[in-house]
Amino acid sequence: MKLSILDQAPISTNMTASQALKNSIKLAELGDTLGYTRFWLAEHHGMDGLSSSAPEVTLGAIGMVTENIRLGSGATLLPYYKPYKIAEIFNTLATLYGGRIGIGIGRAPGGGNEASEALSDNYLSHVFKMPDLISDLQGYISQDIRAPRAMPVPEDPPELWMLGTSAKSAAAARDNKLNYCFGQFMSENSTEDVLANYRANDFSGKMIMTINVFCHEDNIKAESLAYSYAVNQVLRSTGRNFKGVPSIEDTDNLALTEEESQAVQNILAKLITGTPEIAGKKIKRLGDTYKIDEFMIVTITHDFEDKVNSYRLLAEYLLK
């Protein structure tokens, strides 16, 4: 089994954005040491508590302090950008860091309406052009489109992935012969249906499943970390959110409405929590059930030490 990391450079309460980005670099270094396969950074815009608005910039810094772990975007929100410029950026990273670079393609807005409008006057129209945008990006990366060439040209081109949460995105990845990363942690769709759509017609591209995991030596502490995360996610959608990732103490005694409490329970039902043995066995069962051999882990905690500990414990149990 392979394990990878998806990070969003979260900003905890009482933390600066500078600290958050530096923590992402430290986490990538740890992942490199522990044997994680990939480290991907998400792209979000205008969102309190998240500092990864330009993942390609932070990836440049991470490449300088890592040796083996593959680096990429999860995702590059293609409707905002010209494929040629994306090819130039990631070709540059691939030239600097050899065959370690990947481009995860997404089409979500990654922020609110104001941020979308600030980034693009025609975001929705570009969403409808996704098939052409993907085709152009593939052409620039593979050098099939030779005028103009996306310079510099690396010896090992960036690896292309499609990210998504639905059968529609899975079909788009399959039809474009792209590797697929399924965001199970944020999907409301049937996992079976999504993966079956990708594997239709005997297509066999690489596949990753992204999941939320909270691991700790103490099972109760793992559940507390997960609960705090779930509460924060729910409050973000109701407008009562904290200005950053809250601590366990911030969320433990917070009064929730009945609707909010139910939403928290719905999120908790999808999370993987527990000791290394408990969480590890759950991940193994997921892999056996859906024939997945690489999981990308998302862990967001207030204390960076809890986050580091969770990734370390999983690696020690699953990658030994």
N, C-alpha and C positions, 0 to 999 in steps of 0.2 A: 504494500500500500504506500502511496505517496501522500504527503501532507504539504499544503501551501498556505500562505497567509494573504488575506485581504485586509488592508488597513485603510482607515478613513482619516487618519491624523486627527483624532478627536481631541477637543479642548475641554478639560475638566474644569469645574468651578474652581476659582482661585488659581488657574493656570493661564499662562500666556500662549499665544499662537506660536511664538518662537519655541517654547518648551515642547509644545505638541509636535511640531515638525521634527525637532531634534529627537524626540521619543520614537518617531517613525524610523529615523535613521538607526537608532539603537536597536529597535525591534528587528529591522532587516539584518543587522549584523548578527543578532542572536539567532535568527532563522538560518543564516548561512552556516553558523557554527553547529547548530543542532541537526542539520541535514534536511531542512525544508526545501522543497523543489522550487517554489516560486514565491516572490513577494510582489504583490500587486497593490497599487494605490488607486483608490476611487477618485472620481471627479465630482465635486459638489460646489454649488455657487450660492453665495448669499445666505448661508445657513449657519445659525448660531451653533457653536459647539463643534464645528468641523472646519479644518484649516487646509484641506487638500483641494484647492481650486485649480491648481496647475501641477498635476502629478508629474508631468514630464520634467519639470524643474527639479523637484525633490529626487526623482529617479537619477538624475545626473549626479547629485551628491551621494546617493546611496551606492552607485556603481563604483565610486572611488574607494569605498571602505569594505566592499564585499568581493568575493572571488568566484564563488560557484553558483550561488542562488540566481535563478532566472528572474528578471525584473520586467514589470510591465504595468500597463494602465488597466484599471478595472472599473469603469471603462473610459475610453475616449469617446465623448459624446459627439459623434460625427456630424449631426445636422448643424452644429454651430460652426463648422470649419470646412475649409477647402481641402479635399483629399491630398492635393499636392503638398501643402504645407505640413500636414500630418506625416506624410512620407518623408519629407526632409528632416523633421524633428526626430523621428524614430530611426531613420537611417543614420543620423548623427550619433544617437545613443548606441546603435548596433556597431558603428565603426569604432567607437570608444571602448565598448565592453564586449566585443566578440559576439558569439552566438547566444547571448543571454537575454535578448530583448524581445518582448512580445507587445502586441497592440490588441487590447480588448476593445471591440467595437460595441458601442451602445447607442440607443436613440432616445433615452429618457431625458427630460429637461434638467434633472439634477439640481433643481432649485425652484423657487417661486416664479410667478409670472413676471415680476419686475426684473429679476435677474435674467430670465430668458429674453425679455425685450432688450435689455442692455447688451446682451451678447449677440443677438440677431434680430433683425427686423422681420424676418420671414421664417421663424423656427418651424412652424407647422408645415409650411410649403416644402421645406427642406426634408422634413420627416417623410413626406410622400415621395421624395426623390431618393430615399435610402438605397434602393437597388442600384441606381446609377452611381451614387456616392461610393458604395462598397466596390462596385466594379472598377471605378477609377482608382480607388486606393489599391486594390489588388494589382492593377496594371502598373502603377508607379513603383510599388514595392518589388514586383517581379521583373521590372524593367521592360515589360511588354509595351508600355507607353514610353516611347523614347524621346519625345519632343514635347515639352522639355523634360530632361532626365532629372529625377529627384536625387540631388547630390547631398552629401557624398554617397558613393555606392559601397556598402559594406561587403566584406567577403561572405558573411552569413547574414542574410536579410532578416528583418524582424518577423516573428511568427504571428500570424493573424488568427484572432479568435473572435467569435460572436458571443456576446453576453446577452442573456435574456431570462425571462421568467414565464414564458408561455409557449404553447405549441406553435404559435405563429413565428416566434423568434427561432425556435428549433428548426422549423421548416426552412426559414431563410438561411440559417447556417448550413443546413444539408444541401440546399439547392445551389449555394455558392461554394460548396465544398470547403467550408471553413470548420475549424475546431469549434467546439461549443462549450461554454461555461454556463451551467444552469444555476440561477440564483434562487435555490430552494428556500433560503432563509427569508426571502421577501416575496415569495410567490403564493398566490391564492389558487393556483391551478394544480391539477392532479399531476404528481410527479411521474406516474406511469404514462399518462397521455403525452406529456412533454417529451420524455425520453424516447417513447415509441415513435413519435413524429420525427425525431432526429435520426433514429436508426432505420427508418423506413427505406425500402428499396435496397436493403443490404448495405447502406452507407456506413462506413466505419471510421469516421474521423475521431480525433482525440476528444475526450469528454471529461469535464470537471464538474463536481457538485459543490456549491458554496453553502455552508451551514454555520449557524451560530452555536458556539460552544463556550461553556463556562466550567472550567476544571479547577479543582482545589483538593488538597489532601483531606480536608474536612468537608464532607458532603453537605452539611448545613451551610457552611460558608459559600460553597458553590451555588447553592439554591438562593442565598441572599444576594449574591452578585447578579444572578439571572433575574431575580425579582426587581432589583433596582434598575436594571437595564430596561425591563419590560414596562415599568411605570414611566420611565423617561420617554420611551417611544410613544406610549399612549398620550402623554401630556403634550408632546410635540404636535400631535394631530388635533388636539382640542384647544390649543392656544395658551395652555397653562405651563408651558415648558420652562425649564431652568435655563439660565444663560451659561450653558456648558453641561458636561456630563456630571450628574449629581452623585454624591456619596451614598452608601448604604443608609447612613443615619438620616440623610435628607429625605429619603423615600420611605423608610420603615414605618413611620407614624403619620404619613400624609393621608389626609382624608380624601377618599375617592368616591365619586358617584357610583351608583350601581352599574351604569353603562361603562364607566371607565374600568371598574373592577372586572367586568366580564371581558373587556378588551385585553386587559392584562393577562387574564387566564388563557385567552386565545393565543396570545404571543408565547406564553410559557409552554404551552402544549407543543410548540414547534422547536423549542430550544433543546439542546443537549447539555445536560448538567451532571455534575457528580465528581467523584474521585476518578483518578486515572483509569482504574479498572472498570468502573461503571460507565463513564463517558466513552472510554475506548471500545468497550463491547458494543455500545449502541452504534458507534461509527462503523465498526466491523459489520454489524447486522445490516446497516444501510448499504454498505458496499456489496455485500452478498445478495441482498434483495434486488438491487437495481444494476448490478454488474458495473459498479464504479470503482476504479482503482486509484483515483486522486480526489481528495477533498480539500477545498480551500476553506480555511477557518476564519471566521469573524469573531473577535472577542473585544467588547468595549466595556471597560471598567473605569471607575473614577480614579483609582490608584494604579499607576503604571506598573507597580510591583506585582499587583494581582494579575494583570494582563500578561506580563512576562512569565510569571509562575505558571499560568494556565497553559501557555504554549510550550513551556519547558516540560511540564508533566505529561502532556500529550505525546511529545516527541519521545520521551523516555519510555513510554508504554507501547507506542505504536511503531516507532522507527528503530527499536532496539534490535 
